[in-house]
Each structure stands twice: as structure tokens, then as C-alpha cells.
Amino acid sequence: VLLLAVAGAGRDALWLAAAGGGVLVPEDTLVRLLREKALAHPEVVRADVAVRVRRGRPAAKLDVALRPLVDGDAVAAELASASREWLEDLTGVADVEVRVSRRVLKVKQLARNLP
């Protein structure tokens, strides 16, 4: 599997090549899908995602706000593992880099961070 970053018409995209062809996937599509996966976690209140290609491999950065009183490290580890597995399955590239920055909200901050 070959993974390339392609820029065209002001829009970044990832070319996912396989035997017999490939598909051009807009970077914002990957960002949206990863964000949806992060927000599906019951402890995640807000998520911002960035995806890019580094050294021929996709790399993702997730910034998440978590519900009060949760184990932030455990949730961040779950999100990193799930996101890494999803990107590896999608791209066929092993050892995808995924970084998760997390912030556990205080009870008073929860209301203004809800969607």
C-alpha cells in the first residue's frame, strides 16, 4: 500500500493506493471520521482532530475535552489505540502515529463545553 499526500485546488488529500488502483481521500474526510469516532466515546465532550502524512505514514493529533472526574490517561489511551487501529486498517500502513492531548473538565466548565 502506498500512501501519498496530494495537494490540489487548495485542498489536501491522501492517495490510498492498492493493487489495481487506489482512491483519493480528502484529508477533511479523515478528520471528520476520526472526530466522530472520538465523540462516540461516552466520556468525550469535545474533540478537535488534525491528520497529515509524515514520512509516508498518516499521523493524527486529537485534542479532547473529557467529562469531569474521569481517568483522563485511561480515556486518552483508549482513544489513541482505537484511532491507531482504525487508521491502520484504512490505510494498510502499520505503526501509524496518533497523539492524544486531553483535558479533564471541571464540573463548572462542562456546560459551556457541551455541543
Secondary structure, DSSP 4 states (H G I P E B T S, - for coil): -EEEEEEETTEEEEEEEETTEEEEEEHHHHHHHHHHHHHTSTTEEEEEEEEEEETTEEEEEEEEEE-TTS-HHHHHHHHHHHHHHHHHHHH--SS-EEEEEEEEPPHHHHHHH--
